[in-house]
Amino acid sequence: MNIPRSNCPRIIIIGGGFGGVSLVEKLSKKDVQVVLLDKNNYHTFQPLLYQVSTGGLEPDSIAYPLRKVLIGYDNFFFRLAEVTEILAEKKMLKTTIGEISYDYLVIATGSETNFFGNDELEKHAMAMKTIPQSLNLRSLILENFEQALLTDDYHERDALMNFVIVGGGPTGVELAGALAEIKKGILPKDYPDLDTRRAQINLVQGGDRLLNAMSEKASKKAEEFLEELGVQVWKNVRVTSYDGKTVRTKTDLTFETATLVWAAGVKGATIKGLDAKELMAAGNRLPVNEFNQVVGYEDIFAIGDIACMQTEDTPNGHPMMAQPAIQQGRNLGENLIRLLDGKPLKPFEYKDKGSMATVGRNKAVCDLKNIRFQGVFAWFVWMFVHLFFLIGFRNRVVVFVNWVYNYVRFDREARLIIRPFKRDYSQFKD
Ligand SMILES: Cc1cc2nc3c(=O)[nH]c(=O)nc-3n(C[C@H](O)[C@H](O)[C@H](O)COP(=O)(O)OP(=O)(O)OC[C@H]3O[C@@H](n4cnc5c(N)ncnc54)[C@H](O)[C@@H]3O)c2cc1C
C-alpha cells in the first residue's frame, strides 16, 4: 500500500462515513499514524440521497472527497480500497489493494440494505443506500415515463407510472413526498401527451403508523401531508414478493409496477473475519462495550451503524442514524488519545437531539428534545439542519442555491438520464 511504518501507533479506520470522518478530525492533534480506507473516494451524505433520486440535487453536491478531509494532517493516509477480511490474531487486514497491519482498528463500515433473505426481492427491487443506486433510481423513474409514452397498452402504461415504496420510515416518507411533487408540478409539463394524472405513488408500511421512531403526532401529520399530496398510504401491509412486475403482500392487496423501492430495513455492513454469527447482535451489528470496543477484542473498535451498544436505554443499540455515528466517532477519538496516554477511557453517552423528516414543500415534522412541531417552520428547521451537517462549504452553497431555485421555480432540473438503468420491460407485454 506504500504506507511507511512510523514510530507512532497505526490506527486504521475502515469507512469514511459520518463516524469515520468525525473520528479522523479528533485524532488530528495526536502523534499517531492514521490510515483511512474506503471503497469510495468520497463521503456520502445519505439523508439527501432521495433528492438525487428525484432530480432535486446533483450527486456531486452530497458527496465530499475523502482525501480533502485529510489535507493538512501529517502522517494521515487515505487508500481507495475495500477491506475484504480482518485477520484479528495477526492484526492484519486483507484488502482489494493488498494487506496492511494495524495497532488499533476502527470499523466504521455503516450498513447495507436488508432484504431479510428474500433473494427475489433483492434481484428486482431498487435500493437507495448509495449514490450509484440513487442514480439508477433516477434513471429508472425517467425511463419509465419515456416508455409509458411509447406503449398503447394501458395496463402496461399504468404499471410504468405506478411507484411502490416499501418502508414508512423517513426515507420512504421523503421519497414518496418528492415523487408526489414531481407528479403534480413537473410531469404534466414534461409529458403533455401522457395522462400523468394516472401516475400513482404507493407507500407501504408493515406497522400501524409511519415514522414509528417519532411521536404519534409526527406520524399522523406526516400521513396527512402525504395524503394531501396524493400519496396512497397502506399501513399494516407486509410485502412478501416482487418478481419485477407484481408486488404481493400478506393480504389480498397486490400492485402491478415497474418500480419497487425497498426502504424497509438495513443491517450492519460486516466484514469477513468478524462476522461469526455468535458474535453478532441484532441487525447484523457488532456488539461493543461502552467504549465502542468490539466485545472480545481490546484493539478493535466499532462505531456508527455497524456498532451495537446495548444499554438499559438502548436494548437494541443506538438508532442507525447520523448523530450516534458522529458522537461515537468523536468520543472514540478522545478515548484513543486517552488509551495512548495511559488514561482511563470515558464511556459513551448519547445526546439525543431529536429527529425530523420532510414530506415536501413547506411540509415537515420535527421532534426535538423538548418541543415538537410540524409544517412550514419544521421545514425550515429541517433544511437548516441538513445544510449545517452537510460536509464541505461548496456543497452547502450548491445545495442551498438549488433549494432556493427549486422553491421559486417549482422545478427539479437534474432530471437527466445520464447513465441509463437497464430495465427489462418485456414482462409487461403479455
Ligand atoms: C436514504 C437514507 C436516508 C437517511 N436519512 C437520515 C436522516 O435523515 N437522518 C439521520 O440521522 N440518518 C439518516 N440516515 C442514516 C445515516 O445516513 C446513517 O446512520 C449514517 O450514515 C451512519 O454512519 P456510519 O459512519 O456508521 O456509516 P456510513 O455513513 O454509511 O459510512 C460507511 C462507509 O464505509 C465504507 N465501507 C463500507 N464497507 C467497506 C469495506 N468493506 N471496505 C471499505 N469501505 C467500506 C462505505 O463506502 C462508507 O463510506 C439515512 C440513511 C439512508 C440510506
The ligand as an SDF file (V2000), in Angstrom:
LIG
                    3D

 53 58  0  0  0  0  0  0  0  0999 V2000
  -31.6110    7.1220    2.2280 C   0  0  0  0  0  0  0  0  0  0  0  0
  -31.1130    7.3600    3.6370 C   0  0  0  0  0  0  0  0  0  0  0  0
  -31.5970    8.4430    4.3570 C   0  0  0  0  0  0  0  0  0  0  0  0
  -31.1380    8.6890    5.6440 C   0  0  0  0  0  0  0  0  0  0  0  0
  -31.6290    9.7680    6.3280 N   0  0  0  0  0  0  0  0  0  0  0  0
  -31.1560   10.0420    7.5550 C   0  0  0  0  0  0  0  0  0  0  0  0
  -31.5900   11.1950    8.2530 C   0  0  0  0  0  0  0  0  0  0  0  0
  -32.4130   11.9660    7.7570 O   0  0  0  0  0  0  0  0  0  0  0  0
  -31.0550   11.4310    9.4820 N   0  0  0  0  0  0  0  0  0  0  0  0
  -30.1300   10.6070   10.0610 C   0  0  0  0  0  0  0  0  0  0  0  0
  -29.6540   10.8810   11.1610 O   0  0  0  0  0  0  0  0  0  0  0  0
  -29.7200    9.4970    9.4300 N   0  0  0  0  0  0  0  0  0  0  0  0
  -30.1960    9.1950    8.2010 C   0  0  0  0  0  0  0  0  0  0  0  0
  -29.7690    8.0720    7.5370 N   0  0  0  0  0  0  0  0  0  0  0  0
  -28.8630    7.1540    8.2340 C   0  0  0  0  0  0  0  0  0  0  0  0
  -27.4250    7.6620    8.2520 C   0  0  0  0  0  0  0  0  0  0  0  0
  -27.0400    8.0520    6.9500 O   0  0  0  0  0  0  0  0  0  0  0  0
  -26.5140    6.5660    8.7760 C   0  0  0  0  0  0  0  0  0  0  0  0
  -26.9570    6.2170   10.0590 O   0  0  0  0  0  0  0  0  0  0  0  0
  -25.0680    7.0310    8.8550 C   0  0  0  0  0  0  0  0  0  0  0  0
  -24.5820    7.2630    7.5440 O   0  0  0  0  0  0  0  0  0  0  0  0
  -24.1910    6.0070    9.5580 C   0  0  0  0  0  0  0  0  0  0  0  0
  -22.8830    6.4870    9.5750 O   0  0  0  0  0  0  0  0  0  0  0  0
  -21.6620    5.4640    9.5540 P   0  0  0  0  0  0  0  0  0  0  0  0
  -20.4250    6.2780    9.7050 O   0  0  0  0  0  0  0  0  0  0  0  0
  -21.9010    4.3750   10.5390 O   0  0  0  0  0  0  0  0  0  0  0  0
  -21.7070    4.7630    8.1330 O   0  0  0  0  0  0  0  0  0  0  0  0
  -21.7870    5.3930    6.6670 P   0  0  0  0  0  0  0  0  0  0  0  0
  -22.0440    6.8290    6.6980 O   0  0  0  0  0  0  0  0  0  0  0  0
  -22.7360    4.5210    5.9180 O   0  0  0  0  0  0  0  0  0  0  0  0
  -20.3130    5.1530    6.1030 O   0  0  0  0  0  0  0  0  0  0  0  0
  -19.7880    3.8700    5.9050 C   0  0  0  0  0  0  0  0  0  0  0  0
  -18.5780    3.9880    4.9790 C   0  0  0  0  0  0  0  0  0  0  0  0
  -17.8870    2.7490    4.9780 O   0  0  0  0  0  0  0  0  0  0  0  0
  -17.4940    2.4130    3.6770 C   0  0  0  0  0  0  0  0  0  0  0  0
  -17.3530    0.9470    3.6210 N   0  0  0  0  0  0  0  0  0  0  0  0
  -18.3130    0.0240    3.9000 C   0  0  0  0  0  0  0  0  0  0  0  0
  -17.7880   -1.2280    3.8280 N   0  0  0  0  0  0  0  0  0  0  0  0
  -16.4910   -1.0830    3.4840 C   0  0  0  0  0  0  0  0  0  0  0  0
  -15.4310   -2.0040    3.2530 C   0  0  0  0  0  0  0  0  0  0  0  0
  -15.5910   -3.3310    3.3860 N   0  0  0  0  0  0  0  0  0  0  0  0
  -14.2210   -1.5140    2.8820 N   0  0  0  0  0  0  0  0  0  0  0  0
  -14.0300   -0.1740    2.7450 C   0  0  0  0  0  0  0  0  0  0  0  0
  -15.0000    0.7410    2.9660 N   0  0  0  0  0  0  0  0  0  0  0  0
  -16.2030    0.2910    3.3490 C   0  0  0  0  0  0  0  0  0  0  0  0
  -18.6060    2.9680    2.7920 C   0  0  0  0  0  0  0  0  0  0  0  0
  -18.1590    3.1910    1.4700 O   0  0  0  0  0  0  0  0  0  0  0  0
  -18.9570    4.2650    3.5330 C   0  0  0  0  0  0  0  0  0  0  0  0
  -18.2100    5.3560    3.0490 O   0  0  0  0  0  0  0  0  0  0  0  0
  -30.1900    7.8070    6.2410 C   0  0  0  0  0  0  0  0  0  0  0  0
  -29.7100    6.7240    5.5110 C   0  0  0  0  0  0  0  0  0  0  0  0
  -30.1540    6.4980    4.2160 C   0  0  0  0  0  0  0  0  0  0  0  0
  -29.6240    5.3270    3.4400 C   0  0  0  0  0  0  0  0  0  0  0  0
  1  2  1  0
  2  3  1  0
  2 52  2  0
  3  4  2  0
  4  5  1  0
  4 50  1  0
  5  6  2  0
  6  7  1  0
  6 13  1  0
  7  8  2  0
  7  9  1  0
  9 10  1  0
 10 11  2  0
 10 12  1  0
 12 13  2  0
 13 14  1  0
 14 15  1  0
 14 50  1  0
 15 16  1  0
 16 17  1  0
 16 18  1  0
 18 19  1  0
 18 20  1  0
 20 21  1  0
 20 22  1  0
 22 23  1  0
 23 24  1  0
 24 25  2  0
 24 26  1  0
 24 27  1  0
 27 28  1  0
 28 29  2  0
 28 30  1  0
 28 31  1  0
 31 32  1  0
 32 33  1  0
 33 34  1  0
 33 48  1  0
 34 35  1  0
 35 36  1  0
 35 46  1  0
 36 37  1  0
 36 45  1  0
 37 38  2  0
 38 39  1  0
 39 40  1  0
 39 45  2  0
 40 41  1  0
 40 42  2  0
 42 43  1  0
 43 44  2  0
 44 45  1  0
 46 47  1  0
 46 48  1  0
 48 49  1  0
 50 51  2  0
 51 52  1  0
 52 53  1  0
M  END
$$$$
